[in-house]
Amino acid sequence: MPNAQNLAFVPGSNSLTPGSAQAQMAANNYDISSIMTGWVDRGTWIYYDTMTVAANTAVPQSYTFFQVPIGQNDSLQTTVQKTKLQTNMYNAGYFAPPRCLILNQLGFYFCGPYSTSTNTYGNMLLSDIEMICDSCYFEFSIDNGKVFFEGRLEFHPPGIGITGYSVANNDFSWGLGFPSPHAVYGFGNYGKYIAPLQNFGLKLTFPMGTLPKTSSNGVGLNLICLMKGLTDRSVQ
């Protein structure tokens, strides 16, 4: 990752002092590019992707997140073209320069999928969430297969979600862990750097011979996997 202070980077310098002659010179060196050469916009960011399985349907033997970007059809819901409702990936399993990521957290968030038949949202059943958690494991790999993080979904609560109380019938919400940014497993000083163009993915594997099915009386499975950390983007 380039050296930066606040949001911008000036080549040949480890810092950028607002109003300095160096900063003014860099700001005035415009060209016809759609981005400012040598500058990056750095900040915290969440990349996410979604796995959706219909009700009363067997889960796949495996599924890899972050491989189907915006504008392409989902590999499981083949008639659904992914938008930012499902993912914010623009490339299949890598970041285009200057995008990169220092990965500091993985998380898994369950939420109700949208029903095209009823045009409504529904909450996932607790039994379906438990079925997924009890029947699969994940492996997060970088650079063509080397595994850096692995385990069960419960090991990585997302720290997001809905909490509250209701007296209405069938008004409920379930998730992993507690919806608080402090209730997560952060990697701290042991976060992993994902460089531009470096391949990565998070693979879920259901190792049993007979694959489990989502409940027939539920809304199916909608599992969001998130990567949170520090990212670089172009300055326009």
C-alpha positions in Angstrom: 0.0 0.0 0.0 1.4 3.5 -0.8 2.3 5.8 2.0 -0.5 8.2 2.9 -1.7 10.8 5.3 -5.4 11.3 5.5 -6.7 10.7 2.0 -3.9 11.4 -0.4 -0.4 10.3 -1.4 2.3 12.4 -3.1 5.0 10.3 -4.8 8.4 10.6 -3.1 7.0 11.8 0.2 5.9 10.0 3.3 3.5 12.7 4.3 1.3 15.5 2.8 1.1 18.8 4.6 -2.1 20.7 3.6 -1.2 24.0 1.9 2.5 23.1 1.5 4.3 23.9 -1.7 4.6 20.2 -2.5 0.9 19.7 -2.1 0.1 22.7 -4.2 2.4 21.6 -6.9 0.9 18.1 -7.0 -2.6 19.5 -7.1 -1.7 21.6 -10.1 -0.1 18.8 -12.2 -3.3 17.9 -14.0 -3.4 15.7 -17.0 -6.1 14.2 -19.2 -6.5 11.1 -17.0 -9.8 10.5 -15.3 -7.9 10.0 -12.0 -5.2 12.0 -10.3 -1.9 10.1 -11.0 -0.1 9.0 -7.9 -2.9 9.8 -5.5 -5.1 7.4 -3.6 -8.2 7.8 -1.5 -7.6 5.7 1.6 -10.1 4.8 4.3 -12.1 2.0 6.0 -14.3 0.0 3.7 -16.5 -3.1 3.7 -16.6 -5.4 0.7 -19.5 -7.9 0.7 -21.1 -10.7 -1.3 -24.2 -12.7 -1.0 -25.2 -16.4 -1.2 -28.9 -17.1 -1.8 -30.6 -20.5 -1.7 -34.4 -20.8 -2.2 -36.7 -22.4 0.4 -36.9 -26.3 0.3 -33.7 -26.4 -1.7 -30.4 -28.3 -1.1 -27.4 -26.2 -0.5 -24.5 -26.6 -3.0 -21.5 -28.8 -2.2 -19.4 -25.6 -2.1 -19.8 -21.9 -2.8 -17.1 -19.2 -3.2 -17.8 -15.6 -2.3 -16.5 -12.5 -4.2 -16.3 -14.3 -7.6 -19.5 -12.9 -9.2 -19.3 -9.1 -9.6 -22.0 -6.5 -10.2 -23.8 -7.0 -13.5 -23.3 -10.8 -13.7 -25.8 -13.5 -13.0 -25.5 -15.3 -9.7 -24.3 -18.8 -9.9 -27.1 -20.2 -7.7 -29.9 -17.8 -8.6 -29.1 -17.8 -12.3 -31.9 -15.5 -13.3 -30.8 -12.8 -10.8 -28.3 -10.2 -12.0 -26.2 -9.0 -9.1 -26.5 -5.4 -8.0 -25.2 -3.5 -4.9 -27.9 -5.2 -3.0 -25.9 -8.4 -3.3 -22.3 -7.3 -3.7 -20.0 -4.4 -4.3 -17.3 -6.3 -6.1 -16.5 -5.0 -9.6 -14.2 -7.8 -10.6 -14.3 -11.6 -10.1 -12.0 -12.4 -7.2 -9.5 -9.5 -7.4 -9.2 -5.7 -7.1 -8.3 -3.6 -10.1 -5.4 -1.1 -9.4 -5.1 1.0 -7.3 -7.7 -0.9 -5.1 -6.2 -3.1 -2.4 -7.2 -4.1 1.1 -5.6 -4.6 4.5 -8.2 -7.2 5.7 -8.9 -6.8 9.4 -12.2 -8.6 9.8 -14.4 -11.3 8.3 -18.1 -11.6 9.1 -21.2 -13.5 8.2 -24.6 -11.9 8.3 -28.0 -13.7 7.8 -30.9 -11.7 6.5 -34.2 -12.5 4.8 -34.1 -12.6 1.0 -36.5 -10.8 -1.3 -39.4 -12.9 -2.6 -40.2 -12.3 -6.3 -43.5 -14.2 -5.9 -44.9 -12.1 -3.1 -42.8 -8.9 -3.6 -41.9 -8.9 0.1 -39.0 -9.6 2.4 -39.1 -12.3 5.1 -36.8 -13.2 8.0 -34.7 -16.3 7.9 -35.8 -19.1 10.3 -33.5 -19.9 13.2 -33.5 -23.6 12.1 -32.1 -22.6 8.7 -29.4 -20.5 10.2 -28.4 -23.3 12.6 -28.5 -25.8 9.8 -26.0 -23.7 7.8 -23.7 -23.0 10.8 -23.7 -26.7 11.8 -23.0 -28.2 8.3 -20.3 -26.1 6.7 -16.9 -24.6 7.2 -15.1 -21.8 5.4 -11.6 -21.2 4.0 -10.4 -17.7 3.1 -7.5 -17.9 0.6 -5.3 -15.4 -1.1 -3.1 -15.9 -4.2 -4.4 -19.0 -5.8 -5.3 -21.1 -2.9 -3.2 -20.4 0.2 -5.6 -20.5 3.2 -5.1 -17.7 5.7 -8.3 -18.0 7.7 -10.6 -21.0 8.2 -13.2 -22.4 10.6 -16.9 -22.2 11.4 -19.1 -19.2 10.6 -19.8 -18.7 14.3 -16.1 -17.8 14.8 -16.7 -14.5 12.9 -19.8 -12.6 14.0 -20.4 -9.6 11.8 -21.1 -7.0 14.5 -24.1 -5.7 12.5 -27.8 -6.5 12.4 -31.1 -5.6 13.9 -32.0 -5.8 17.6 -35.1 -4.8 19.5 -38.5 -6.1 20.7 -41.9 -6.6 19.1 -45.2 -8.1 20.2 -46.3 -8.7 16.6 -46.7 -12.3 15.4 -43.8 -13.7 13.4 -41.9 -10.5 13.9 -38.3 -11.6 14.6 -34.7 -11.4 13.6 -31.9 -13.8 14.1 -28.1 -13.4 13.5 -24.7 -14.3 14.6 -23.4 -12.6 17.7 -24.4 -9.2 18.9 -25.0 -6.2 16.6 -22.1 -4.1 17.9 -18.9 -3.0 16.1 -17.1 -4.1 19.3 -18.5 -7.6 19.2 -16.3 -8.9 16.3 -13.2 -10.9 15.8 -10.7 -8.4 14.5 -7.3 -9.4 13.2 -5.4 -6.4 14.7 -1.7 -6.4 13.8 -2.2 -9.7 12.0 -4.5 -8.4 9.2 -3.6 -9.6 5.7 -2.8 -7.4 2.8 -4.5 -8.1 -0.5 -2.7 -6.4 -3.4 -4.2 -5.2 -6.6 -4.8 -8.0 -9.1 -4.1 -10.7 -6.4 -6.7 -13.4 -6.4 -8.7 -14.1 -3.3 -12.0 -15.8 -2.2 -13.9 -17.3 0.7 -15.1 -20.8 0.1 -17.9 -22.5 2.0 -17.8 -26.3 1.9 -20.6 -28.7 3.0 -18.7 -31.9 3.4 -21.5 -34.3 4.1 -22.6 -36.9 1.6 -26.3 -35.9 1.6 -26.6 -32.1 1.3 -29.0 -30.4 3.8 -32.0 -28.5 2.5 -33.5 -25.2 3.6 -36.9 -25.5 5.3 -40.0 -25.8 3.2 -41.9 -23.3 5.4 -39.2 -20.7 5.5 -37.9 -18.0 3.1 -34.6 -19.8 2.2 -31.1 -18.7 2.8 -29.5 -15.3 2.4 -26.0 -15.2 3.7 -23.8 -12.1 3.4 -20.1 -12.5 3.8 -18.2 -9.3 4.5 -14.5 -8.2 4.5 -13.7 -5.1 6.5 -10.5 -3.2 6.5 -8.4 -0.4 5.1 -8.7 0.1 1.3 -7.1 2.3 -1.4 -9.2 3.8 -4.3 -8.4 6.2 -7.1 -8.9 9.9 -6.6 -11.0 11.5 -9.4 
